Amino acid sequence: MFQYVIKRLLSTIPVLIGISLLLFGIIITTFRFEQGMKLSGFGLLVYGYIKMWDYLAVAYYGNTQAVSESLSLLNQATPYNFTFWIFEVLLGIVLPAVIFLSSRYKHNPALVVLGAFLAVLGIIVNRWNVTVSGLFIPLEYSPGTLFQPEPVRYFPNVYEWGVAIGILGYMLLLLTLGARYLPLFEKDKAHS
């Protein structure tokens, strides 16, 4: 029961991070830029702590034959370990947190944009890992089912790519409209 509650809470973290990214935009426009970066950096560290706690709790308490077989099946059919450790943890949490919290890197605008991009990429990879790993539940969890299918490789079809491109296009449209019509930047008084 406790693990179920933790998993449900962790599944809402990307939504909370999306809301925090929105708040981050508000903080940038209303407060100092460095305070927003500190907040984002500490938020990523908290997210990383919860992520590692979940991983270690499942590895310790869930060390059963069924969980081992499920993880083996997941690793056979998907690049789960690689995407989790490299993209989600290293590139999606650690590197952006270092950029946002280090006084050496946070004054470089290109690195700040890279850190924000990597944090969003880490969230996208998290959702990918949650979705794909959910598709590989062994059938012994389904009562009355004896058939064990062969693992197959998954690649998104044209419709799934279309949905992803549509979401990105919608996001870029909102970003463009926000930059055009919202008072994000001060107007130069000499040219007014």
N, C-alpha and C positions, 0 to 999 in steps of 0.2 A: 504494500500500500504506500509506504513511504517513498519507494523508488518511483512509483507511478506519479505521485504528486510532484516530485522533483523533475521528472521528465516533462510533465505538463508545464511546469514553471519555466523550464529551459526552452520549451518550444515557443513560449511567448517572448523570449529575450530578443529575437530579431525584430519583432514588432516594437518592443521598447527601444531598441537601438535606432530603429527608423524614426520613432518619435524624438529620440535624443538628437538625431541628426537634424531634424526640423528645429528643435530648440537650439541646437548649435548654430544654425543659420540666424536665428533671432538674436542669440548672444553676440554673434559677430557684428550684426548691424547696430546693436544697442550698447554693448559693453566693449571692453577692450578685447582685441583679438587673442592676446596671450591667455586671458582667463578662459576663453572658449577652448583653446588648445589643451590647457591643463585639465579642464573638465572632461574633454574627450579622451585624453590620455589615461586619466584615472578611471574613467568609465570602461575603457578597454581592459585595463588591469583587473578590475572587478569582474568583468565578463570572462577574462582568461582564468581567474581564480575559480569561478563557478564551473567553468568548462572542465578544468583539470580535476576539481573535486568530483564532478559527475563521472568523469572517465575513471578515476581511481576507485570510486565507490562501486561502480559496476564491475571493474576488474577484480576487486576484492570480494564483495558480497555476491557477485553473480558468477563466481568461478564454479560452474556446474558443467556437466557433460553437454547439455543442450546449448548452453551459451557458447561453449568452445566450438561446437559443430557449427553454430550459426555464424560465428566470427570467421571460421575457416571458409565457409561457403561464401560469405561476403567478400573475403580477401581473394578468393578464386575468381569471382565474377566481376569485381569492380576494383578500381584503384583506391579503395577506401583509406588505407593507411597513408598512402602518399598524399592524397587530397586533405586528409585530416591534419597530419603533422606539418606538411610544407605550406599548403595554401591557407588552411583555416587558422592554425596556431602561429606558425612563424611569420607568414606574410600578412595575415589578417588581424593578428593581435599584437605580437611582440614588436615587429618593425614599426607599425604606426604609433604604438605607445612610446617607443624610443624617440621617434621623430617629434611627437607632440610634447614630450616631457623634457627632452634634452635642449638646453639653452644653445648648444652648438648648431643644432639642425633646425630648430623651429623659426629661425629668422630667414630661412631660405624659402621663398614662396613656392618654388617648384617642388621642394621636398614636402612641404605641407600639403600641396595638392596630391602628390604621390601617396602620402600617408592616408589621406581621406579616401582616395581611390582604392588603396589596398584594404582599408577597413571595410569598405562596402563590398569588395571582392570576397573578403573573408566571410561576410554574412551570406553572400550568395552561395559560396561553397558549403557553408553550414547547412543551408536549406537543401542543397543538392545531396549532401551526405545523409540528412534525415530522410529525404524522400526515397533515395535509392536504397538505403539500408532497410527502410520499411517495406520495400517490395520483395525483400529476400527473407521473409520470415519462414522458417522451416514449417512444413505441414504437420509435424507432430504436435504443434500448438493448436491445430484445428481438430476438434474432436471428431472421431469417426473417419479420418482420412488416413489411408495407408500409402498413397502414391507419393513418391519422392521425385520431383522433376529434376532434370539436369540443369545446372547453372548455365545461363546464357549471358552474353554481353549486351549491355543496353546502350543505345545511342538515340538521342532525340529525333523524332520524325519532323517533317516539314511543318506541321501544325504547331508543334511545341516550339520550334524555332520562330515561327511567326508570332506566337504569343510573347515570347521573350523580346523580340525586336519591337513589337508593338508597345510593350511596357517601357522599354528604353526610349522609344520615340515619344511616348506620352510624357515621360520624365523630362526629356530635353525640351519639349514644347512648354511645359510648365516653367522650367528654368529660364527659357528665353522670354516668356511672357512676364515672369517675375522680374527679370533684369530690366525689361523694357518699361514696365508700368509701375513698379513699386519704387518708393524712394530709398533705394539701397545706397546710392552714392550721392555725395554732396555735389551740387552743381557749382561750377566755377563762376564766382560772382563777377569776374572781369568780363565774361562773355555774355552775361545776362542782359 
